[in-house]
């Protein structure tokens, strides 16, 4: 018991430290919580760090102190989890390099405001485990919607590489978030007090580990499965549009399309913006691509104009170079593919980093399903769109598979591409659909309907790989209900926190 008391006492000392030391330690705890994200994957560290956060949250006096705690912890968390955000600014160091540290600090401190809101709201409603889980849960959900949303590196994502990923078929990403928050709070309560309900709660969560894998059967390839060729040209972003190297990257993809002996694939997929000409003027180029593919249909990333508007698009090209379908990316990257207040910022020479000569992209009409002939019906996604489950659920009909093309060269080589891949796996598990994922520099992968990678081309390699397209699973509960059940749960927890707080106040008055 004394040992348990020392754990709580040491945490309490953090809140009593001089300001400078206290700020440093809280930032450090937040950074430790981020170590569960890919590629490190140290999810136990995340649980322990968030357990300390819960302990500190319980010791705060009022919502203002809780909000300050959330902001500092969140800042440390996002500074480490999203450190890859500096990579796009280093592609053209002379023009954009000076913005890199400011972008990281602004993003980390800005997103931490959601954690400040979550812990502040949870404390105002009464605190405790219900206030912690309810407040943080709603705050993280809000992060996925406010200003078009940025739900990258949610704490629940640390479970993607564990058997608990399968529970996303019922509860989605918010469910994984709730599991992490509840487990962290229970760990603290068990470590600091002999609390039998908390021990039982932890045992229940441990039991979910094997049950998740049992619930969803493995989705292997059916005997009649289509074969898809994944192409990865491995073009570094600072060289991708170099006039002296464009042709080389393009011809590399032609060679990969033509490679191989014996049976040909049923579909060939090139990555995002893989073709160095606009679709409006690509007639002969598409004929060459179709010729190299031997008449096999090709999906490729290409840009196109429609009047004054520029689109980041995906085209489905049939034999002879005929364009059978086009999809335009609709969920664009703010400050990357378009600039909020663009006219004002353009006066300062600031344009979208991924735009063409300062020309920002326009958004397409929305989610759609493309008929790719014998291969099946695809729900196309371009890069950033794979982060948003709501964009997948917005499709007008259920597809047979997800088709994501991306250019992860923007994310560097350390953490961004691996986190992006992890979220793709989460989308497949949520929807019960396999995914064809083709990236410029990696990681290109075939993902089955449980979120398992069945084939891949590693990061930083140029090459191709033929892979069987796994079958879909039946529609998941999350496909039908979305985030609504978890939103209601988080609201109910805040309501419970408030009721318990009032009951304690009434009891104190009566005594």
Secondary structure, 3 states (H helix, E strand, C coil): CHHHHHHHHHHHHHHHCCHHHHHHHHHHHHHHHHHHCCCCCCHHHHHHHHHHHHHHHHHCCCHHHHHHHHHHHHHHHHHHHCHHHHHHHHCCHHHHHHHHHHHHHHHHHHHHHHHHHHHHHHHHCCCHHHHHHHHHHHHHHHHCCHHHCCCCCCHHHHHCCCHHHHHHHHHHHHHHHHHHHHHHHHHHHHHHCCCHHHHHHHHHHHHHHHHHHHHCCCCCCCCCCCEEEEEECCCCHHHHCCCCCHHHHHHHHHHHHHCCCCCCCCEEECCCCCCCCCHHHCHHHHHHHHHHCCCCCEEEEEEEEECCEEEEEEEEECHHHCEEEEEECCCCCECCCECCCHHHHHCCCCCCCCCECCECCCCCCCCCEEECHHHCEEEEEEHHHHHCHHHHHCCCCCCCEEEEEECHHHHCCCCHHHHHHHHHHHHHHHHCCEEEEEECCCCEEEECCCCCEEEEECCCCCEEEEEECCCCCCCCHHHHHCCHHHHHHHHHHHHHHHHHHHHHHHHHHHC
